[in-house]
């Protein structure tokens, strides 16, 4: 077990998490499951506190961000530039979910814990980070209104696909991937429609010009 200056926090986090995940379906995301994982990985309960000072919520947060990191690493080798945008997004979401397919019950319990009122902000933050990472990997460089529109739409797609994924027992999660493709096809039309709407509205006369110099009714 590394000590002193050799203590690699992320390496210890990964080791404890990997060993703790099999305990989560039975004990939930609790100090008990983290401590059991630490023992299985050759670490102490003191090490758990050292790397996850806020306990299970910190562990879930690291699990999510580390999965995002692995997703980005996988996408770098796939040549996304040759794909259409919707294919890039679908591929990224699929890789992100396939990474945790062996731990769906742990994922279900993590979502349940993050849904509690006092953890909701952390849950929203983790979802936003995943969605932002997906758009970044897909080559999005927008900094205007589209930045938020794209991420807001993908958040809805990601969340609904995640729920379908949790209960999907089809071969190779085929139902989930079909659902994902349909949802992405729907939302990819929205930015285009919004752009067309803004362009049309820009051509309309400003309604305020008809009020200039005229008193308000009742005065």
Wavefront OBJ file of the C-alpha trace (Angstrom):
o trace
v 0.000 0.000 0.000
v 1.523 3.388 -1.004
v 2.325 5.796 1.794
v 3.641 9.306 2.255
v 4.551 11.128 -0.958
v 3.790 7.981 -2.977
v 0.097 8.119 -2.059
v -1.698 8.541 -5.388
v -5.201 9.674 -4.473
v -6.783 8.842 -7.824
v -5.168 5.409 -7.973
v -6.421 4.667 -4.455
v -9.889 5.939 -5.329
v -10.030 3.669 -8.379
v -8.825 0.649 -6.435
v -11.299 1.139 -3.605
v -14.170 1.833 -5.995
v -13.455 -1.215 -8.132
v -13.508 -3.392 -5.023
v -16.525 -1.619 -3.509
v -18.830 -1.827 -6.543
v -19.710 -5.522 -5.998
v -20.828 -4.613 -2.455
v -23.064 -1.703 -3.524
v -26.009 -3.797 -4.806
v -26.298 -5.296 -1.317
v -25.187 -2.471 1.009
v -25.953 0.557 -1.166
v -23.642 3.529 -1.518
v -22.690 3.545 2.141
v -19.612 3.768 4.313
v -19.999 0.019 4.839
v -19.593 -0.759 1.135
v -16.645 1.640 0.792
v -14.927 0.178 3.833
v -15.501 -3.345 2.522
v -14.001 -2.310 -0.798
v -11.019 -0.795 0.943
v -10.376 -4.002 2.863
v -10.682 -6.071 -0.302
v -8.208 -3.767 -2.070
v -5.741 -3.771 0.809
v -6.514 -0.330 2.186
v -7.827 0.905 5.526
v -10.921 2.804 6.576
v -8.622 5.763 7.199
v -7.683 5.668 3.522
v -11.376 5.789 2.616
v -11.801 9.006 4.595
v -8.624 10.374 3.055
v -9.733 9.930 -0.554
v -13.515 10.285 -0.074
v -13.867 12.880 2.724
v -17.607 13.296 2.035
v -18.123 9.557 1.880
v -20.408 7.875 -0.673
v -21.296 11.094 -2.498
v -17.620 11.740 -3.181
v -17.244 8.145 -4.357
v -20.169 8.498 -6.763
v -18.784 11.797 -8.047
v -15.391 10.259 -8.747
v -16.989 7.204 -10.372
v -18.909 9.477 -12.752
v -16.032 11.786 -13.666
v -13.667 8.852 -14.114
v -16.187 7.236 -16.471
v -16.299 10.513 -18.412
v -12.501 10.402 -18.661
v -12.547 6.842 -19.980
v -15.249 7.781 -22.491
v -13.154 10.633 -23.865
v -10.091 8.388 -24.084
v -12.079 5.790 -26.046
v -13.531 8.376 -28.410
v -10.097 9.737 -29.320
v -9.289 6.514 -31.153
v -12.534 6.283 -33.147
v -12.092 8.977 -35.768
v -15.229 10.937 -34.904
v -14.396 13.544 -37.530
v -15.609 11.114 -40.188
v -19.043 10.815 -38.547
v -22.079 13.047 -38.695
v -22.773 15.022 -35.522
v -25.714 12.842 -34.486
v -23.516 9.735 -34.909
v -20.806 11.287 -32.755
v -23.299 12.027 -29.994
v -24.893 8.577 -30.158
v -21.480 6.900 -30.099
v -20.355 8.942 -27.103
v -23.510 8.230 -25.092
v -23.308 4.555 -25.936
v -19.668 4.279 -24.860
v -20.467 6.175 -21.672
v -23.242 3.742 -20.735
v -21.460 0.595 -21.879
v -18.703 1.482 -19.446
v -21.050 0.792 -16.519
v -23.173 -2.007 -17.976
v -21.727 -4.489 -15.474
v -22.756 -2.240 -12.588
v -26.292 -1.221 -13.447
v -27.588 -1.895 -9.948
v -24.847 0.279 -8.475
v -25.815 2.959 -11.006
v -29.478 2.667 -10.045
v -28.614 3.109 -6.387
v -26.342 6.054 -7.194
v -29.168 7.803 -9.047
v -31.481 7.162 -6.119
v -29.024 8.753 -3.705
v -28.407 11.732 -5.997
v -32.160 12.260 -6.345
v -32.489 13.117 -2.664
v -33.088 16.865 -2.170
v -29.789 17.527 -0.396
v -27.857 15.769 -3.197
v -29.826 17.070 -6.190
v -27.357 19.852 -7.000
v -24.482 17.374 -7.103
v -26.495 15.067 -9.342
v -27.266 17.907 -11.752
v -23.600 18.911 -11.785
v -22.440 15.392 -12.653
v -25.014 15.077 -15.437
v -23.989 18.441 -16.859
v -20.325 17.428 -16.826
v -21.064 14.226 -18.718
v -23.219 16.009 -21.294
v -20.654 18.777 -21.735
v -17.899 16.176 -22.216
v -19.989 14.456 -24.885
v -20.556 17.677 -26.827
v -16.896 18.627 -26.451
v -15.855 15.237 -27.860
v -18.324 15.731 -30.708
v -16.467 18.900 -31.704
v -18.888 21.517 -30.431
v -17.233 24.900 -29.991
v -20.301 27.112 -29.598
v -20.161 29.868 -26.998
v -23.510 31.531 -27.615
v -27.100 30.545 -26.887
v -26.543 27.302 -28.797
v -24.079 26.159 -26.128
v -26.857 25.934 -23.559
v -29.519 24.759 -26.001
v -27.444 21.786 -27.134
v -26.554 20.747 -23.615
v -30.066 21.204 -22.337
v -31.495 19.033 -25.106
v -28.843 16.353 -24.665
v -29.422 16.323 -20.905
v -33.019 15.274 -21.555
v -31.911 12.617 -24.041
v -29.181 11.326 -21.743
v -31.474 11.134 -18.706
v -34.271 9.311 -20.542
v -31.815 6.902 -22.206
v -30.230 6.217 -18.847
v -33.581 5.179 -17.387
v -34.258 2.897 -20.354
v -30.760 1.426 -19.996
v -31.258 0.507 -16.340
v -34.113 -1.896 -17.123
v -32.998 -3.071 -20.551
v -32.440 -6.817 -20.707
v -32.434 -7.101 -24.499
v -29.488 -8.679 -26.289
v -26.597 -6.209 -26.264
v -28.946 -3.492 -24.937
v -30.397 -3.207 -28.444
v -33.589 -1.565 -27.148
v -31.608 1.165 -25.417
v -29.528 1.979 -28.490
v -32.628 2.079 -30.689
v -34.310 4.410 -28.199
v -31.167 6.588 -28.114
v -31.043 6.912 -31.911
v -34.699 7.946 -32.051
v -34.348 10.562 -29.317
v -31.205 12.045 -30.870
v -32.917 12.201 -34.238
v -35.728 14.195 -32.664
v -33.615 16.683 -30.726
v -31.127 17.299 -33.537
v -34.009 18.958 -35.384
v -34.638 21.450 -32.576
v -31.589 23.763 -32.988
v -32.339 23.957 -36.716
v -35.977 24.816 -36.037
v -34.966 27.408 -33.439
v -32.541 28.964 -35.908
v -35.216 29.165 -38.571
v -37.625 30.685 -36.061
v -35.111 33.337 -34.981
v -34.376 34.166 -38.626
v -38.076 34.632 -39.358
v -38.666 36.704 -36.246
v -35.753 38.939 -37.183
v -37.561 39.850 -40.396
v -40.720 40.936 -38.604
v -41.196 44.615 -37.746
v -40.487 45.590 -34.168
v -43.930 45.708 -32.478
v -42.722 48.416 -30.102
v -42.427 50.890 -32.943
v -46.208 51.023 -33.134
v -46.331 52.225 -29.520
v -43.825 55.032 -29.888
v -45.333 58.410 -29.203
v -48.679 56.906 -28.209
v -50.042 57.123 -24.677
v -50.784 53.951 -22.761
v -54.403 53.014 -22.600
v -56.173 54.446 -19.602
v -53.912 57.475 -19.257
l 1 2 3 4 5 6 7 8 9 10 11 12 13 14 15 16 17 18 19 20 21 22 23 24 25 26 27 28 29 30 31 32 33 34 35 36 37 38 39 40 41 42 43 44 45 46 47 48 49 50 51 52 53 54 55 56 57 58 59 60 61 62 63 64 65 66 67 68 69 70 71 72 73 74 75 76 77 78 79 80 81 82 83 84 85 86 87 88 89 90 91 92 93 94 95 96 97 98 99 100 101 102 103 104 105 106 107 108 109 110 111 112 113 114 115 116 117 118 119 120 121 122 123 124 125 126 127 128 129 130 131 132 133 134 135 136 137 138 139 140 141 142 143 144 145 146 147 148 149 150 151 152 153 154 155 156 157 158 159 160 161 162 163 164 165 166 167 168 169 170 171 172 173 174 175 176 177 178 179 180 181 182 183 184 185 186 187 188 189 190 191 192 193 194 195 196 197 198 199 200 201 202 203 204 205 206 207 208 209 210 211 212 213 214 215 216 217 218 219
